[in-house]
Amino acid sequence: MKNKFVFLFLIILSFSFMNCGGGSSSDDDGGGTTPVINKNSLAVSTNSVNFEAAAGQQTVNVTANCDWKISCSASWLTINPMSGNANAQVTLSAQENTTITQRDATITVTGGGFTRTISVTQRGADVKLTVSPQTLEFEYKEEEKTVALTTNTTWTVSSDQSWCTVSKSSGNNNENIAVKVSQNNSPDKRTANVKITAGNKTETVTVTQNGGTLPVVNSLSVMDITAYEATCTFDATSDEAITECGVCYSTTNHTPTTSDSKEVSSTASSSSSKSVKLANLTKKTTYYVRAYATSAIGTTYSDVKTFTTKSGTPEEGDNNKPSYSKKR
């Protein structure tokens, strides 16, 4: 009886196996399931492309047996062709990168249920910096000139002298920079350096400014010499306004200056011919005298003249002062 049950169990198990997994054909009564197989294919020959900063072209191969199309994330990169339905060679054309910054793009190829991406990078350009002119020359007066700056990046400008200033201290890309100098109230020539830096490059504009012209003083003459007075005449001219002129004199300093005794002309800014009277001199005394003129640029002196006052007369009056009579 036990063997009979075992035999029956084996027969049932055999039928179960045949109904659950034994049939693989789809030509039966429809009880089996056939998997769906995608017979399309899409592939690209590379997933990354690198360009130099200059404009250039590179190719990528698309291998496909289906319709496909391409999209790109950057306007500086053009693609030809943009679509197809079979194998194709695709040309990538990059415009020149004029900035110093690397830029990136993504190319997406889709078709037949597949998506392929290609990463594109383009190197940034080398820093460019030129300035023109590289030297500026100014006369002594306040003046302004322009320097043309050509670059592809940000820049800074500075001057190493306070009398020389620039219109802008920083900026981006091409620019015209105004360089201004104040009046040089000195007869000496002076120099400044304007430094322009962009990225790792630096250019220097050398600025020179002539010194101002000192007044010209000449033709000093001493006349009408008495015991206590003398009249001095001289010529004084200047490109700049003469702020003071006159005659300085001394009995001990053989080259007198305005720090010694002086008489100031009342016609400093008018005619070139000046006349100054020296009064309260000491009789029978030798004097050293120079004419002078002062402008914003400085002070100029004439050659030295000497004269000796005369002896007094009986008409000198009280306190040894002259009566201004010319009795001889």
PyMOL commands that set and color helices and strands:
alter all, ss='L'
color gray80, all
select helices_A, chain A and resi 2-20+314-316+318-320
alter helices_A, ss='H'
color red, helices_A
select strands_A, chain A and resi 42-44+48-51+56-64+68-72+77-80+83-84+88-94+103-111+114-122+129-132+135-138+143-151+154-159+164-166+170-172+175-181+190-198+201-209+216-223+230-237+244-250+261-264+273-278+286-294+299-301+305-308
alter strands_A, ss='S'
color yellow, strands_A
deselect
rebuild
show_as cartoon
